[in-house]
Amino acid sequence: MFSIEHEFDATVVTLVDEGQSPLHEDVIVNSFAECITVEQYDPVSDRMQKVSFSITQMRDLAAAISLPEGVYSRFVEDDEIEAVE
């Protein structure tokens, strides 16, 4: 299950783990104009852990999810992806 909220300066997507145990903590994705942050509570350290991606890094990650193993380069002009030799 997930939710989408539009706030003043960001779009917030919360991913809730469902199904059989063990379940993971919610993942919160904040999409700003200049970057995207991914946060998750860590019960071991009792802290929120945060990772920041540039918009380019997030586009590369989204493209990489459906590609086979390899090294790739994404061309921004036409959003084309090619393997790097």
C-alpha positions in Angstrom: 0.0 0.0 0.0 1.2 3.6 -0.6 -0.1 7.1 -0.2 0.7 10.3 -2.2 0.4 13.8 -0.7 1.1 17.1 -2.4 2.6 19.6 0.0 3.7 23.2 -0.5 7.3 22.4 -1.7 7.2 18.6 -2.2 5.3 15.5 -3.2 5.5 12.9 -0.5 5.0 9.2 -1.2 4.8 6.8 1.7 5.3 3.1 1.0 3.8 0.8 3.6 5.1 -2.8 3.8 2.2 -5.3 3.8 2.0 -9.1 3.9 3.6 -11.7 6.0 6.1 -10.9 8.8 8.7 -9.8 9.1 7.6 -6.4 7.8 9.9 -3.4 7.2 9.3 0.2 8.4 7.5 2.6 6.1 9.6 4.2 3.4 9.0 8.0 2.8 10.0 9.5 -0.5 10.1 13.3 -0.7 10.3 14.8 -4.2 11.5 18.4 -4.3 12.4 20.5 -7.4 16.1 20.0 -6.8 16.4 16.5 -5.2 14.6 13.5 -3.9 15.1 12.1 -0.4 14.3 8.6 0.8 13.8 8.1 4.6 13.2 5.1 6.7 13.1 4.6 10.5 15.8 2.4 11.9 14.7 0.7 15.1 18.2 -0.5 15.9 19.6 3.1 16.1 16.2 4.6 16.9 16.7 7.2 14.2 15.4 8.1 10.8 17.9 7.3 8.1 17.9 9.5 5.0 19.5 9.3 1.5 19.4 12.2 -1.0 19.4 11.7 -4.8 19.8 14.3 -7.5 17.0 14.3 -10.0 19.4 12.7 -12.5 20.3 9.9 -10.1 16.7 9.1 -9.5 15.9 9.0 -13.3 18.9 6.6 -13.7 17.6 4.4 -10.8 14.1 4.3 -12.4 15.6 3.3 -15.7 17.9 0.7 -14.1 15.2 -1.2 -12.4 14.1 -2.9 -15.6 17.5 -3.4 -17.3 19.8 -6.5 -17.1 23.2 -6.5 -15.5 25.7 -4.1 -17.1 27.0 -0.5 -17.2 24.8 2.1 -18.9 24.6 5.8 -19.8 21.4 7.7 -20.1 21.3 10.5 -22.7 19.3 13.4 -21.3 18.4 15.0 -24.7 16.2 12.1 -25.8 16.1 10.1 -22.6 17.7 7.2 -24.4 19.8 4.5 -22.6 22.8 2.8 -24.1 25.2 0.2 -22.7 28.7 1.5 -22.0 31.6 -0.7 -23.2 
